């Protein structure tokens, strides 16, 4: 199982896992983590079991993502793995709950508030960027748990890079405030957009880490733009259980 660390702080685990190390056959080979792409459910359950074992996750929380801006706040323990429809960001102060975002070109933006012991995981595709889901999640952490945005640590996962983020209809799809991130005739730098939205939310520049790997270019990750019919890799963050 190929992993990259996204958040390195005491008391928290935050990482992205690539597509290898699972049991799913092509075109979902092999660590597909999504129930919604056509893979057999028993394969996905085994792949998620392996993910949990690798990170010591007690319970996995995930969403059937819809490219919206709804935030699921988990402020009580979960007794079993739970996936809810309609959310694109997850926040918790409960240790041992792994927050999973499923990806195949969209970003996961991981947040950790070390002072209040709160974590968040955000599914940030281009629609989420337009909807301002990063800022909304930070505001939710502030309102519900007292988070000070300047204390947050943030990690931006592998996703569609500026080399491949082509939006032919950008004048219709993207608002004017995002046009300044255009890096080619139809290409945009959504890593830079997320960094700016994090800064606008109060996160300090030096606390934002970007992996900078394009999923379409890298065969280690699933990519919808590259393959169309494919699986979903994942980014996960969890507060460590009490010793």
matplotlib code that plots the C-alpha trace (Angstrom):
import matplotlib.pyplot as plt

x = [0.0, 1.6, 1.1, 2.2, 2.0, -0.1, -0.2, 2.7, 1.8, 1.7, -1.6, -2.8, -2.4, -3.1, -2.1, -3.1, -3.1, -2.4, -4.2, -2.0, -2.4, -6.0, -8.1, -10.2, -9.8, -9.3, -10.4, -10.6, -7.3, -6.5, -7.2, -10.5, -12.3, -15.6, -18.9, -20.2, -18.1, -19.2, -16.8, -18.1, -19.0, -17.0, -13.9, -14.5, -15.1, -11.8, -9.9, -11.4, -10.5, -6.9, -6.9, -8.1, -5.5, -2.7, -3.5, -5.0, -8.4, -11.2, -14.2, -14.3, -16.5, -17.0, -19.5, -21.2, -19.8, -21.9, -19.6, -21.5, -20.6, -22.3, -20.2, -20.8, -19.8, -19.1, -19.1, -20.0, -18.4, -19.4, -20.0, -19.5, -18.2, -20.6, -21.1, -23.7, -24.9, -24.8, -21.7, -18.3, -16.5, -16.2, -15.1, -14.6, -13.2, -13.5, -10.3, -10.1, -12.5, -10.8, -12.3, -12.1, -12.3, -12.5, -10.8, -10.0, -8.7, -10.4, -8.4, -8.6, -7.7, -6.9, -7.0, -5.7, -6.4, -3.8, -5.0, -8.6, -7.9, -10.1, -9.6, -11.3, -11.2, -12.6, -13.5, -12.5, -13.2, -13.7, -17.3, -16.3, -13.8, -16.5, -18.8, -16.2, -16.3, -12.8, -13.8, -17.1, -15.4, -13.0, -15.9, -17.7, -14.6, -14.5, -18.1, -18.5, -15.1, -13.5, -10.8, -8.5, -7.7, -4.2, -3.4, -4.6, -2.2, -3.3, -2.4, -3.4, -3.4, -2.4, -5.1, -5.4, -2.5, -2.2, -0.7, -3.9, -6.7, -8.3, -11.6, -12.7, -15.9, -14.3, -16.0, -19.3, -18.1, -15.7, -16.4, -14.3, -12.4, -10.8, -9.8, -6.6, -5.4, -5.4, -2.0, -2.7, -5.4, -7.8, -5.7, -6.0, -4.0, -6.4, -3.6, -3.0, -6.7, -7.0, -3.9, -5.5, -8.8, -7.0, -5.2, -8.5, -9.9, -7.1, -4.6, -1.0, 1.0, 3.8, 1.3, 0.0, 1.6, 0.9, 2.0, 2.1, 1.5, -0.9, -3.2, -3.7, 0.0, 0.8, -0.3, 0.0, -3.4, -6.9, -7.8, -11.2, -9.8, -7.3, -9.3, -13.0, -14.1, -11.8, -11.7, -11.2, -8.1, -8.4, -7.1, -7.7, -7.1, -7.6, -7.0, -5.0, -6.9, -5.9, -3.0]
y = [0.0, 3.2, 6.1, 9.7, 11.7, 14.8, 15.9, 15.4, 16.4, 14.6, 12.9, 12.8, 10.6, 12.1, 10.5, 9.7, 6.1, 5.1, 2.5, -0.5, -3.1, -4.1, -6.9, -5.2, -6.3, -4.0, -1.4, -0.8, -2.3, -2.6, -0.6, 0.9, 2.5, 3.5, 1.6, 3.8, 3.1, -0.4, -2.5, -5.5, -4.4, -7.3, -6.0, -2.5, -3.8, -5.8, -2.8, -0.6, -3.2, -3.1, 0.7, 0.6, -2.0, 0.0, 3.1, 1.6, 3.1, 1.9, 3.3, 4.7, 7.7, 8.6, 10.3, 9.6, 12.9, 15.1, 18.1, 20.3, 22.2, 20.4, 19.6, 16.5, 17.2, 14.0, 15.1, 11.7, 8.3, 6.0, 2.4, 1.2, 2.3, 4.9, 6.5, 9.2, 10.7, 14.4, 15.6, 16.7, 17.6, 15.8, 17.2, 15.4, 15.8, 12.1, 10.0, 6.8, 7.8, 7.9, 10.6, 9.3, 11.3, 9.3, 10.7, 10.3, 13.8, 16.0, 17.3, 16.2, 19.1, 17.8, 20.1, 19.6, 21.9, 20.6, 22.9, 21.8, 18.3, 18.6, 17.3, 17.8, 16.2, 18.1, 16.9, 19.9, 19.4, 22.5, 22.7, 22.7, 25.4, 27.5, 26.8, 27.8, 24.5, 25.1, 28.3, 26.9, 23.9, 26.2, 28.3, 25.2, 24.2, 27.7, 27.8, 24.2, 23.7, 27.1, 26.5, 29.5, 29.3, 30.5, 27.4, 25.0, 22.8, 21.9, 19.4, 19.3, 15.8, 14.6, 15.7, 17.1, 19.4, 22.6, 20.6, 18.7, 20.7, 21.7, 23.6, 24.4, 26.0, 27.9, 31.1, 29.5, 27.1, 29.3, 32.7, 35.6, 35.6, 32.2, 33.3, 34.8, 31.2, 30.4, 29.0, 28.1, 28.6, 26.4, 25.2, 26.3, 25.8, 24.5, 23.8, 27.6, 28.2, 25.9, 27.5, 31.0, 29.8, 28.4, 31.7, 33.6, 31.3, 32.3, 29.5, 30.7, 30.2, 28.3, 25.7, 24.7, 21.7, 20.7, 17.3, 18.6, 15.3, 15.3, 12.2, 12.2, 12.0, 9.5, 5.8, 5.4, 7.1, 6.6, 9.3, 9.9, 12.3, 9.7, 6.5, 7.4, 4.0, 3.6, 3.3, 5.8, 6.2, 7.9, 10.4, 9.8, 11.7, 10.5, 11.7, 9.1, 7.1, 7.8, 5.6]
z = [0.0, -1.2, 1.2, 1.5, 4.7, 4.5, 8.2, 10.5, 14.0, 17.4, 18.1, 14.5, 11.4, 8.0, 4.7, 1.2, 0.0, -3.6, -5.7, -5.0, -2.2, -2.6, -4.1, -6.8, -10.4, -13.4, -14.1, -10.3, -9.6, -6.9, -3.7, -4.8, -1.8, -3.4, -3.4, -6.1, -9.2, -10.2, -8.2, -6.1, -2.6, -1.1, -2.7, -1.4, 2.1, 2.1, 0.7, 3.5, 6.1, 4.9, 5.0, 8.6, 9.6, 8.0, 10.0, 13.2, 12.5, 14.8, 12.8, 9.3, 8.5, 4.8, 2.5, -0.8, -2.1, -4.3, -5.1, -2.7, 0.4, 3.2, 6.3, 8.5, 12.1, 14.2, 17.8, 19.4, 19.1, 16.1, 16.9, 13.3, 9.9, 8.5, 5.1, 4.6, 1.4, 0.6, 2.4, 1.0, 4.2, 7.5, 10.9, 14.2, 17.7, 18.4, 18.5, 16.6, 13.8, 10.4, 8.1, 4.5, 1.3, -2.0, -5.0, -8.7, -9.5, -7.0, -4.0, -0.4, 2.0, 5.4, 8.5, 12.0, 15.0, 17.6, 20.4, 20.4, 19.0, 16.0, 12.4, 9.1, 5.6, 2.7, -0.8, -3.0, -6.7, -8.9, -7.9, -4.2, -4.9, -6.5, -3.6, -1.0, 0.9, 2.4, 4.0, 5.2, 6.8, 8.7, 9.9, 11.1, 13.1, 14.6, 15.5, 16.8, 18.5, 19.0, 16.4, 15.8, 12.0, 12.5, 14.5, 11.8, 9.8, 6.3, 3.7, 0.0, -1.5, -5.0, -7.5, -11.0, -11.5, -13.5, -16.3, -16.8, -15.2, -18.5, -18.4, -22.0, -20.7, -17.8, -18.7, -17.8, -15.0, -13.1, -11.5, -12.4, -9.2, -10.2, -13.7, -12.3, -11.7, -15.4, -16.4, -20.1, -22.7, -20.7, -17.8, -14.1, -11.0, -8.4, -5.9, -5.8, -5.5, -2.5, -0.9, -1.3, 0.0, 3.1, 3.6, 3.2, 5.9, 8.2, 7.8, 7.9, 4.7, 6.4, 7.8, 4.3, 2.7, -1.0, -2.2, -5.8, -7.6, -10.6, -10.5, -14.3, -14.8, -12.1, -12.6, -8.8, -8.4, -9.9, -12.4, -13.9, -16.5, -17.6, -17.5, -17.1, -15.7, -12.6, -8.8, -6.1, -3.9, -0.6, 1.9, 5.6, 8.8, 12.4, 15.9, 17.7, 20.3, 23.9, 25.1]

ax = plt.figure().add_subplot(projection="3d")
ax.plot(x, y, z, "-o")
ax.set_aspect("equal")
plt.show()
